[in-house]
């Protein structure tokens, strides 16, 4: 549990409660509980959508609700006591007791309380909470950067250890093991290559041996925070056609990053994304795969297509210290994805480690790892789209 993250989040939650004018806010989902508690809610069931820890924020204090199973561990190992947050235990077999305990803590009926989408409570603040948590605090940024380095290192180590003929599951297992060793785990882990990479956007592991090319796609989580990245390794220098597709998606990626400045809207970034696809001669290719978006306490806080101009998030104004993970791709196994932090000086790459080759662009991008040691495939001569020089 990161007390600095929890303290910063508690101040923001108090401001939201005062702004909305409710006697209490109840957090029940893993992302929101992780945000408020500084990652104290290490998941028991990694697929659960309702957490085994709830938090109730009133004008006077914050209280934690959990089961009688988890309460002793949290009392011993979490730092709730140092924050003055009492732990209330309820029977594991009576889920309704979570709601009843929240009512008792706040001193009002559930229909007067706000929550993050739980149907028992009167006001749904799910969207407000995403907006509140998306501009990361300094402790959030530090934790996300550490996770980005660890995630990139896990992928790097697995791909550098790849020998042609290793299976996709062998590579995935190496990545998962390295993540677990540093207290993280994958929520998305795709490993595929060769002909399946050419045919499928999501080449899930099937035990296939990989001889020529490997792609890994990872979303890693730790303490509730997420990072995303995609990497490639090849036995020999990539063929020209595939190299050209990779360079094209890198240019698309740079174009959307160039639109991600504090004060700009997500809609403007998506328009830049669509224009970049068109400039590469593939105006409708964004329709064929998810394009990514803001990331932090969910693998994407939300995700839009360039045609969804009436969505509530289209006009969302990006702020400094918002993390984004865009995901442009083209058919035939070309995709470019990493996690960046939006700053006044330009996008800061978070999913990076020293063991991986980078392109020689103005804003370097992770390149293809080539086993035989020849120079990798990044575009070296073409003038790149500038990023991070001055806001448009």
Secondary structure by P-SEA (a helix, b strand, c coil): ccaaaaaaaaaaaaaaaaaacccccccccaaaaaaaacccccccccccccccbbbbbcccbbbbbbccccaaaaacccccccccbbbbbccccccaaaaaaaaaaaccccccccccccccccccaaaaaaaaaccccaaaaaaaaaaaaaaaaaaaaaaaaccccccaaaaaaaaaaaaaaaccccccccccccccccccccccccccccccbbbbbbbbbcccbbbbbbbbbbcccccaaaaaaaaaaaaaaaaaaaaccccccaaaaaaaaaaaaaaacccccccccccccccccccccccccccccccccccccccccbbbbbbbbbccbbbbbbbbbbcccccccccccccccccccccccccccccccccccccccccccccccccc
